[in-house]
Amino acid sequence: MTARSLQLFRMTTPIIETERLGKRYGRTTALTDCTLRIPAGRVVGLVGPNGAGKSTLLGLTCGLIAPSAGSIAVLGNRPGAGAAQLARVGFVAQDAPVYSGLSVADHLRLGARLNPRWDMRLAQGRVERLGLDPAQKAGRLSGGQRAQLALTVAAAKRAELLVLDEPVASLDPLARTAFLRDLREFVAELGVSVVLSSHLLGDLERVCDHLVVLAASRVQLAGDVSDLLATHYRFAAPRDLPPGADVIHADDSGREPVAIVRSAAPLPGAEHADLEDLGLAYMTRALISPEARRSPEGRHLPEAER
């Protein structure tokens, strides 16, 4: 395969493709009937309540755990299938884990030994720009600095896919803003695809162009953000909907009922929903509706949203 053919293959191969993927831990179901096809080049926001299966899906993506049912391919291959595949995926687990007893410089040297495509120039340049002392032990860094060090190590692998499991959950707003800004820079500079799990829908809206909502161990919604926002509305009169419109969730606790509605046709008098509206509506629907706990196909979602 020529270099051009290889590049074209990577551009057209989904970063993650699953078919009825499932994972059980004993009698506990963590993920059920998960079918996804995420195109390359996306920054994917993965959202859902605690216990929805987010960390399980990311663990399956990185090859840290094996599925109980169905199949998953990452960058066209089985996750964790050898050193070459592992080198293509960078992973930052929850709480941005680093080695407390190692210095910042030690982390870079360790990264160089473990990763065949390690970019020391990128790593050292970023450490300098962040103002990190190379001799400083990681255990003495602030939470934001540890998160930035973990992101630096993941990015310097020169991976094709970065998988970030709630890396900013424990950070203050300033540290979160800095982390997300630098993540955007990496995406632009390295051309890397990203899957970012977070509870903070407002943060995801700033960086993500693809959304996956997990709830009740199932995929409730998936698609490019622009497409999803174009077909979802905040509507104050859900009883006056046109044919084909679907109320995802209605809230009548205020003076007037407000509904999040999916409609291929424009809704006069309605405004487009934002990413937070979508995430909360689909998560709430899954948690309160027995029907929503069944397969996405049972809820008549369009193909693009399955």
N, C-alpha and C positions, 0 to 999 in steps of 0.2 A: 504494500500500500504506500503510495507516494505521500509526501508531507501535506500536499494540498488535499488529497483524498482523506487523510487522517483528520485534518482540520474540519472538513465538511462533515465527516462522520460524527465528530464530537459536537458540532453545532446542531445536528439534527437528532442526536440521541438524547432521550430524556435524561435528566439528572437522576430522577427517581421514577420508577415504574413498578407498580404493585398490582396484583390481581388476587382479590379475595384474601388478602393477607390477614392473618390472625395470630394472636399470641395469648397463651394461657399460662398462669403461674399456679399450678395445682388446680384448685376449683375456681380460681379467680380469673375472669376474662378481662384482659387488659386492652385488647384490640380485636375487632371483629369485622370481617368482610370489607377490609380496607382496599379500595381500588382507586389508584391515582395514576396520573401521567403528567409529570411536571416538566415543562420544556427547559432546555438549557438556557443559561443567561439570565435566570430569574433570581430575584431576592424574595424568598418565600417567607411569609409570616405564618407561623404555626401557633394557633391559639386554642384554648379550651380550659375548662375548669380543672381543678386538681383531680387526679384519677381518671382523666379522659383518655389517656394513652399517649400523650405527647412524648414523654421520655422513652417509652417503649418503642414508638415509631422511630425515634432518633437512634436508639440503641440498635434496632434492626438495620437501619441505614448504614451504620458504621461497622456492622458485623460483630458487635459486642455480644449480641444474643441471637439465637436462631428462631425462626418462626415456628409456630405450632401448626399453621395451615397456610395454604396459598403460596405465593411467590413474590420476590422482590428483586429488582435489578437496580444497581446504582452505577451510573455512567456506563450502562450497557453490560455490566458484569455482576457476578454474585458478590455481595458485600464481604469484605475481609478475605477475598480469595487470593491470598499471597501478598508478598511484599510490594509488588508493583501496584496492586489495587489499593492497599493501605496508604501508599504514598500519594494517591490521587485525592484523598479525603482528609481534611483537617477538622479536628473535633475539639470543642471547648465545652466541657461538662458543666453542670450546675455549680454555682459559686466560684467559677473561674479557677479551678484547682492549679496550684503551683507547688513546688517543693520548698517548704518553709526554710529548710536548712541550707539551701543552695542560693548562691548569689544570682543577681541578674545575668552577669557574664557566664556563670555556670550553666544557666538555662540555655543560653545561645550556643555554648560549646556542646551541650548534650543534644540540642536540636541538630547541630551539624553532624554529629556522629550517627544519629538515628535516621536521618532523612536524606536520601540520595540527591534530591533536588534542592537542598537547603540554600537559601539566599542570605548569606551572612551580611552582605552589604545592605540589604533591605532591613534586616533585623537590627544591626548596629546603628544605622541611620535613624531608625524609628526610636530606639532607646535614647539616642542623643536628643532627638527633637522633643521627646516627652520629658526630658530632664531627669531621667532615672540614673541613679548612681550605679555603674556596673558592679561595684563591690558590695552593694547593699544586699543583705539577705532578704529573700522574698517574703519571709515571715514578718518582716518589719515594714513592709509596704502597706499603704492604705488600700482599702477595698477597690477603689478606682484604679490605682496603680497595678494591683494584682490582675485585674481584669484586662488592662491594657497590655501587660506582659504576656498573659495567656493568648490574647489576640495576636500579638506580635509573633509568638512562637508558631501559632497555627498558620498565619499568613506566610511566614518565611519558609514553610514547607513547599511553597509554590504549588499548592493543591489546586485541583479543578473545582472542588466543592468544599465549602466551609459549613460545618454543622455546629450551631451554637445553641446550647440548651440553657435558656434563661440566664444569659451571662450578666444582665444588668439588673436583675431582680432586687439585689441587696444594695444597689448603689444610690447615692443621693442624686438629685436632679442634674447638678452640674457635671458629675462624673458620668451619668447616663448620656447626657448630651454630647460630651466629648467622645465617648465610646462609639455612639451611633454615627457621629461625624466622621470618625476615622474609618469606621466600617464602610461608609459610602465611598471614601477615598480609595480603599482597597478594591472595592468592586470596580471602580472606574480605572484604576491603575493596572490591576492584575487580570481583569476580565474574568473574575471568579464568580461562580454561582454560590448562593448562600441560602441555607435554611436556618431561620431564627425563631426559636420558641420563646414565647413571652406571654405574661398575663397583661402587659401594659399595651393596650390596643392603640393608645395615642402615640406611643413610640413607634410601633409597627407602621402606622400610617405615614410616618416621616421617611421610612426607608424601603418599604416593601412594595413590589409590583405584582405579587401573586399571593393569594390567601388560601389557607387550609384551616377549616374549623372542625375540631374534634370535640365530641361530647357523647356521653353514654357509650364510650368505646368505639364509636363509629364516625366516619367522615360525614359531616352534615353539609358541608359546602366546600367547594374548591374551584379556583379559576383565577384568571388574571384580574387584578383589582379594577382596572378600567372597565372591563366587561361587566363585572359584578355591580359596580356603582352605577353603571348606565341602566341597569334593569331593576334597581331597588329604590324604593321611595319611602319617605316619611309622609304619612297621610292621616289627616285629622278626621276623615269620615269614611271609615272602612265599609260602611253599609252601602256606599254608592260606587262600588268598584265595577269596572267594565268586565265583560266575559274574559276568562282566561287569567285574570289576576289572582294572586295567591297571597293571603295574609300569613306572614311568617309568625308574627307575634303582635298581639294588641295589648296595650296598657291603658286601662280605664280608671286608674287610680287618681288621675288629675281631674281638672274641671271638664276637659274634653278628652275623648278617647284618641289615642295616637297609635297608629299601627305601622309596622314595617311591612311593606308590600312588595312582592316581586311581580313585575309586569313587563312584557315585551313592548307593549304600547305605552306611550307617554300618559301620565295621569295629570290632567288639568287641576291646578290648585295644590299640587303636591311638590315637595322639594326632594331632591335626591338624598338618599341616606348616605352617611359617611361610614368609614370602616368600623368604627366603634358600634354604630347602630347595627351593622350586619352581624358582627361577632356576638354581641349580646342577644340579638333576636334569635339567632340559630341555636346558641347555647341554651337559652331559656326554653325554646320550643322543645329541644331534645329532653330537657330535664322534667318538663311538666306534661309532655304528651306521650302516651304509650305508643302511638303510631309512629312518632319520630324516632323511637328506639329501634324500629325495624330497619331493614335495609333501605338505603337511599332510593333504590328503584321503587320501593313501595310507596314513596312519597312523591313520585312523579317529578323528580328533579330533572331539568334538562340535562342532556348528555354532558355538556360542558361543566356542569356543577356536580357530577358524580365523583 
